Amino acid sequence: MHALIRKCAAAHVRANSNFIHISTSTAPSIKETGLYGFHHLKTPKGFQRFVDDAIERSQELVNYIAGMPSSPEIIRAMDEISDTVCSVIDSAELCRHTHPDREFVVEASKASLRVNEFLHHLNTNHSIYKAVNKAEKDNNSLTHEAHRAARFLRMDLEKGGIHLCSEKLDRANELAIDIIQLSREYNENIITDPGHVDIFPASKIPKKLHHLVSPIYRNLPGSSKGSWGLRDKTKEKGFRLATESSTLQGFLQCASDAGVRKVAYVQGNSVPHANLEVLDKLIATRHEFAQLMGHKSYAEFALHSTMAASPEVVMSFLLEMSKVVRPKADQEFEAIQNFKRENSGDPNGELDPWDEAYFTWLMKSAKYKLDSSVIASYFPLQQCIEGLKVLVESLFGVTFHGVPLAPGESWHPDVMKIVLHHPTEANLGYLYLDLKSRKGKHPICAHFAIRGGRRVSETEYQLPVCCSACLQFLWVEFGSGEA
């Protein structure tokens, strides 16, 4: 249903683009506001009220749709449901992945679950289904885009199981909620339990990698309890490496000690252990859901309405692609393996999985005389943003510049806000940039919608707001591996 109402909103905006005035209600203001500009989100508990209001307004619109208004009004009401519900879900998802305050994260998670449960309630609403069917059959009063929206709404409702008998539909909704919760648990486990390795002695980690690790100490063999205060003499210094994906990637590329690379790679690909059980449950739940929908597998269910059409088509494509790229891949693998043998002095050495990143970059550095520290000097964050400005203006004829954040709007001091501006169409939308890594931030690069662009009335248009969240990595220079 989440995807369903997104399509409705997008189609409604395109079908009604002849607006007169552009609302700047999301523009920066000196007045205090809440997270992302939503006044409800001044405190973590504000998510509860945010959800309550969204459900209340959406239910009013559902009741209106049940009265079978005109087809354009059905699409308009579905568009408002989309904006109302998606604003909560999208804000909650962004908060869960990026907010440093644990209380905000917890409340955002609760809000997301509540709204998703409400969406599954909408999936079972036959009044919506009847109204959407009515709109789809109306070939006179709907624009082409609005008619497409009605068709996608009907298809997505059926994909959620609304055409099933009541008993099967109830079970389908239970399974759909379980899938959401298990998927969320899987991702949260990655954040809360990334795993770690302890590396001794400290000399195995060169100084260029010290920003990726934290110092630890252990007792030396034979040290007595009475000498605990003489740390330098009785304890050995080492380093602890958190093996979450972003840190591990940079570490494997730069660590010269093969033994250290191996233990880091193995640990990083073995945690979190709790996800083994989560995956088993998720696979079983998805399979039951797919069979309930009349498909042999979840892959078949997920693909049947797409261009790929079936798992067989996807597999055929992958096999054909493999035939094309495999010779080149084998050639590159052999080149990297030979490079390792030459540099390690072992003519029979094998290229292990934990070697690939290190020797690939080392070989490129030697072949093309690359110095990562020199390359990095050309790409400081602010310079990249300035370069992006040039690209955006040359490609799309629009400019962007930073705007001040209102009190309460941001979630971290590193966050920036920019506005995209067109010389004749005025402001086009707002973008938050959260580009630096920090503790508790999800180790992925992602784009989050916060509020969709939509026509609010005949004279007003709501500007879209979104966020790009990335991790800024520090380049390190390859050397001998010595500290």
N, C-alpha and C positions, 0 to 999 in steps of 0.2 A: 504493500500500500504506500510505503514511503516513496518508492520509485514511481508508483502510479500517479500520485498527486504532484510530483515534480514535473512529469510530462505535461500534466494538465496546465500547470502554471506557465511553463515555457511556451506552450501553444497559445495560451490566452494572451500573453504579452505580445507575441508576434502578430497575432490576429487583430490586435487593437492598438497599433503603434502610433495612431494619429493623435497624440496628446498635445496639449498646449503648454502646460506648465510643468517644470521638473521640480519635485519636492526635494528640499535639502534638509529634511528633518534629521538625517543621520550625520549631518555635518558637525564638525567640532564646535563645542560651545563652552563658554567659561562656567556654565552652570554644572553643578555636580550631577553625575549620572551613574549608571551601573555598568557592569561588565559588558563590553561590546556595544555600549550605548543603550542597553535595555534598563529602564529604571528599576525593574524588579530585582535586578542582580547586583544590588549594592552590598548584599551580604550573602553568604552561602545558602541560608534558609530561603532566600528570595526565589530559588529555583522551585520551591514548593508552590508558591503563589503563581509563578510563571506557568507552571503546568496546570494549576487549577483554572486560571483564566483561559488558557488555550483550549482545554477540554470543554469548558462552559460555552465559549464562543463557537467552537466546532459543532457542539451538539445543537445549538440554536440553528446553525446552517443546515445540519442534517434534517432537522424538523422542517425547515423551509423547503428543502429538496423533496421531502416526502409528500409535500402538497402538490407536486408535479407542476412547477412553474414552466415558463417557456424554455425552450432548449438553450438559448443564449444565457438565460438566468441560471440554469443548471450548471453550465460551464463556469459562469462567473462565481457561483457559490463554491464550487469545487476548487476554484483558484484561490479563494480566500481561505478555505480549509487548508490548502497546501501551504500558503504563506504562514498561517497561524501555527500549524503543527510543526512544520519544518524549521521555523525559527527557534523553537524550543529544542528539537532534536539536534540540530546542527550546532547550536550554542553549547549544548551539553557535551557533544562529542569533542568539540574544540577544547572545552574546559578540561575534560577528562584526560586529554592527551598532552596538554601544555601548561596547565595552571600549577604553580609551585605550592599553593596552599592545599594541604590534604583535605581540609574540611570542604573546600569548594569542589574538589574532585569527587568526594563521596556524595555530596548532594547532587552533583551533575549526573552521576551514575544512577542514582535513584530516579531522577527526573527522566532520564533517557528510557529507563525500563518502564516507567509509568506510561509515558507517551506511546512507546511501542506496543504496550498492552492495549492502549486505547485504539491504536491503528488496527490491531487485529479485531477489535470490536467492530470497527467500521467495515472490515472485510466481510463480516457476517451480516451486514445490514442490507436486507433485500430491497428496501426502499431506494437506496442509492443505486443498486444494481438495475432496478426497473427504470429509474430516471435516466441513467446513463444509456440504457438500451433505447429508450425513447429518443434521446438526443442523437444517438448514432443513426437512427432511422430517419431523422429529419434532414432532408436534402435541400430544403428551401431557406430556412432562417439562419443556418449556421454558415460561417465562412469555412473555407477549405481547411484552415489550420484548426479551427474549433471542432470540425468534424473528425479530423485525425485524433484530436485529444479525446473525444468521446470513444473512438474505437480502441485507443490504447487503454483507456480507463476500463472498458469492458473486458479486454483481454487480461489485464493485470488482476482484476477482481476474480476472474475465473482461474488465473494462475494461483491465486490464494485459496481456491477451493470453494468459492461461494456457490458453485453449481452442484456441490455434493449434498447428500442427505444430511440432516441435522446432526446425526451421531458422528458421521465421518468428518463433518465440518468442525465440530467441537474438538475432535482429536487432532485435526490438521492445525488448528489454532494453538493447541497445547504444544505440538511439536515445533511449530514456527517460533514460539516464544522460547522453548528450550534451545533451539538452534542459536538464537540471538544471545542467550545467556552463556551458552558454552563457548561461542566465538569470542565473547567479551572476556570470559575467564581465561581463555587461551592467551589473548593479548595481554591481559593484566599480569599473568604469570611471567611473561617475558620481561615485563618492567620490574616487577617486585623481586624476581629471582633470576637475575641474569647469569649467576654463577661467577666463580673467580678461581684463579690459580695463584698460589704463593711460590715465588721464585727466589731461590737462594743459590749462591750469594748475590749481593746487589750488583756486583761487577758484571753479571750476565746481561744487565739492562743498560744500554748506552744512554748518555745524558739526553740525547735527542728524543728519547722516548719517556723521559721522566714525567712529562705532563699527562701521560696516559695511565700512570700507576701511582700507588700510594705506598709510603714506606712502612715496613713491619719489622719486628724483631723476634728472635727465638733464642732460647738458651743454648749456649755452646755445650758440647759434651764435656761432662766433668765439672761444670760450674756448680758452685754451692749456693744454697738458698740464702746464706748469710751475706753473700756479695751482690745482692740484687741491686744495690744502689750504684754499682760500678758498671753501668750499661755498656760502655764502650769496650770493656775488657771481657765481660761475661756473656754478652749477647751478640748474636750475629745479625747484621742488617740484611734485609731482603726487600722485595717489592710484591705488592698484591695487584693483580690485573683483573679488573671486572671484565668478564667475557661477553658483554652485550655486543650486538652485531657491529655497531658503528666503531666502537673502540677496537674490537678484535680485527676488523678490516684494516685499519691503519697500522696496528701492531704487527700483523702477519706480513705486511708489505715492507716493514722496516727492520724487523728483528733479525739479526745476523746469526744468532745461535739456533741451530736446527733443533736441538732438544727442547729449547724454550718454545719455539714455534709449534712443535708437535703437541706438547701438553696443553698449550693455549688453544690450539685448533680442536683437539679432542674434547676438551672441556666445553668450549664454546658451542660445539655441535651435539652436546649430550644433555644440555639443560634447557629449560627447567624440567626436572623429572616428572613433576605433577602433570605436565601436558601430555604424557603418554596416556594416562587414563582419560583426560579430557578429549583427546583425539579419538580414542575408541568410542566414547559416548557420542561424540559429534558425528562420526561416520555412521554409527548405527541409527541415530536420530534422523539424519538426512536421508538415509536409505528408506526408512519406514515412511517418511514424509513423501518421498518420490513415488513409492509404490502406491500410497494412498491416492496420489494424483494420477495413477494409471501409467506410470513409467517404470522401466526395468531398473533404472539406477538414478542417482541424483545428478550424475553428469548428463544423462539423457534429458531429465527434467529441466536442468539449467540451460541446455542448448537448443531445445526443440523450437523455441520461438525466435532464435537468433539467425544470423546469416549462415553460421556454421552448420546449423540444423541438427547435427547428431555427433556423438563421440566418434563414430566411424569416420566421418568426414574430417574431424580434427586430427585423428590419428593418421589418416592417409596424408594429410597436409604435412604433418611433422615428419613422417617417414620420407616423403619426397624432398622436403627441405634438408633432411639429414644427408641424403644422397649427394646433394649439391655442395653442402658446406663441410662434410666429413673429411674429404681429402685435404682441404686447406687446414682444417683443425688438426689433423694428424701431422701435417707438415710443421705447423707452429709448435705443437707439443714436442716433436722431436728436436726442433731447434732449441727450445728452452731446456730440454733434458741434456742435450749436448753441452749447452752453456754451463749447466750445473756441474757436469762431469769435469769440464775444463777448469772451473774455478775451485772445485772441491778436491781435485787431484784423485778422484775415484773414477776410473774409466768404466766401471760397471754400475755406478750409482743410479738409482731410480728417482724419478721425479714424483715425490709424494704430494698429496693434496695440500699439506701445509707449506710446501715449497713454491707452489705456483706463483702466488702474488709477489713473493720476495724476489725470485729469480727473473720473473717477467719484467718487473720494474728495473732491476739491476741491469738486465740485458739492454733494455731501452736506453737507460742512462749511459751505458758504455757505447752503444751503437750510434746514438744521436747526440752524444755529449750533453745530456740533459743534467742540469743542476736544479733540483727541486726548489732550493731556497731562492734561486734567481727567478724561476718561473713564478713562485709565490709573490715575489715583489711586484709583479705586474697585476696581481689580482687581489688587492685588499678589498674588503667588503664594500666600502664606500665607492671605490673605483668601479666595481662591478655594477653597482646601482646606477652610477653615472652612465656606464656603457649601455645598460638596459634602457635608459631614457632615450639615448640616441636611436637604438633599434626600434623602440615603440613609435617614436615620432616618424622615422623614415618609412616604416612599414604601414602604420595605421593613421598617420597624420594627427596623433593625439599626444599630449604631453602629460607628465605627472610630476607632482612635487609633494613634499612633506607637509602635513598639517598637524597642528597641536592636538594632543589627546586631552579630553576633558577629565577632570578629577573623577576617579573611579572607573574610567573606561578601560584602562590597560590592566594587564595581569602580571607584567614584569617590566622593569626599567629598560630592558633591551628592545622592547617592542616599538616599532615605528608604524606610522599610519600615513598613507599617501592617497591622493585623489587623482583620478584620471580625468583630463579635461580636453574637450574638443572645441576648436575655435568657433564653430557655429552652433553646435548642439549643447554647449555648456558642459557641466560636470556629468560624467558617465557612471561613476561608482567609486567605492572606497576599498582600499586593500590594506590589511594589517600585515606587517612583515615581522615574523618571529624567527630569526635566522641563526641564533647562537645556541650551542649546546649547554645544558645545565642538568643538574641532578633532578631526577624525577620526570624529565621531559621524555616523551616517547621517542625511541631511537629510529625514527623514520622521517623521510621528507614527504610532506603531504599538503594538499590544498583543501581547505575547509570552506564550504559555503556557510554564511551566517544569516544573511537575509537576501532573498531573491528579488530581482528587479520585476516589477509588476505595475500594471495600470490600476491605480486606486479608485479613480473616478474619471469623468470625462475631461477634467482639467488638471489632474495630478498624477505623477508617476513616481513610484518608490524606487530610489536608487539601490542597486545591489551592493552588498557588503560581503567581503570574503577575507580569508587569511591564508597566507603561505607560511608554513612552518618547516624549517630546515635545520640542519646541524652544520655549523661552521667548523671545518677541520683545519688544524694547523699543519702546514707542510713541514716535513722534516727532511734533512739532507742525508743521503746515503753516505756512509763512510765505512771504515773497517769494522765498526761495531764496538769499538773501544769507547769507554766513557771519557 
